[in-house]
Amino acid sequence: MSDDAPRSRVPGHIAVVMDGNGRWAKARLLPRSAGHRAGQRAVREIIEGCLHHGVQSLTLFAFSSENWRRPEEEISALMELFLRALDREVESLRQHDVRLTFIGELGSLNSLLRERIARAVAITAGNRKLTVNIAINYGGQWDITQAARELAAAVQRGELAVADIDQNRVAGYCQLSDQPPVDLFVRTGGEYRISNFLLWQMAYAELYFTDTLWPDFNQASLTQAIHAYANRERRYGRTGEQLAHTS
């Protein structure tokens, strides 16, 4: 298998649920925090892989709104890892023309983490080669709910009529509205669910599941996922015969 899929068949936007850090650590008789640290190395690998393949956007599910139910010590360790990773990686991202953004209910995070997030966003704001979106304290249902609230408020202020609300309007109020919809969803760790991630943005995404635990997911793994995507027929409700006539 070639390392490169044809550029016309490379997904413009990849979304990833990075699952398996805890199981990776447990299998090695290590604390869960060791798995999360190993997972950070995998993040670097996948960013490099996306740059190599020419992917436009990469969205990583770092911390869901449901993850607050985890043990307090694990949450504290995760937040500390976020802080260290931001401080350590942001200059490298800037040099490689990677723009960093964050989505989710960020107001619930501690002030120090919000400060580091704002700094990282500012430092990389002018970059254009790849946009990496970090979803933290994010949930797809929350995303659609906040979009509905903003639309309702616009109607209430007289800025919008109810009849004007269509799919494009809703999409404009959801997170990532400035980026292409998700083409390829990847979940590592052997689970077969999307876990309340980007419910609106993944309406037509191709789904790719792998048993590989996230710390073991590397550039070769990403290439395999991209090749699987490239070999699928994306119909968007049409038949294969219709697609053949338009190609």
C-alpha positions, 0 to 999 in steps of 0.5 A: 500500500502506498503511503499517500492516497490521491489528494482528491480522496484525502479527507478534508476534516478528520475527527478522532475519539482517542480511546484506550489510554487507560487500558494501554497503561493497565496492560503495562501495570502503569497508572492511567496517567502514564497512558495519557502521557503516551497518548500525547505522543500519539497526538504529535504523530497524528498531527504530523501525519495530517500535515503529510497527507494535506488534511485541512482540519483535525478535531480531537476529543480530548475531554467530554462533558461526561468525563467529569464523572471520572475519579477526581485525581484522574481529572486533576492529572488530565488538566495538568497534562493539558497545561504542560502540553500547551506550554511545550507544544505551542511553539512547535505548532506555530513553526509548522503552520498549525492553527490551534483552536478549542471547542466546548464549554470552556468557561467551566475550566479553571482560570489558569487553563483558560489563560493558557488556551487563550495564549495558544490560540493567539500564538497560532492564529495566523497559521493556515496549513492545518487547523487542530481543534481540541474538544474539551468539556464538549458534547454534541448535544450541548453543541446543538442545544447552545446553537438552538438557544442562540437562534431563539435569542436572534429571533427574540431580538427580531434579527431573524424570522423563524421561517429563515431557520434552515440547516445552514443557519443551524450549522452557522451557530454550531461549533466549527462553523468556519471549517468543512464538515467532518469527512472521516471519523476515527475511533481507537480502542475497539469501541463502536460508538461516537460518544456524543461527539460532533453530532451535527458536523458528522452527519455524512462522515465515514466511520472508521473503528480500530482495535488499536489503543490510542497510544499505539496509533501512529502515522501508519495507522492514520494512513490506513484509515485514510486509505479505507476512506479513499476506497469508499463511495460517498453517495450523499443519498444518491445511487452508485449509478448517479455518481458514475454519470457525474464523475 
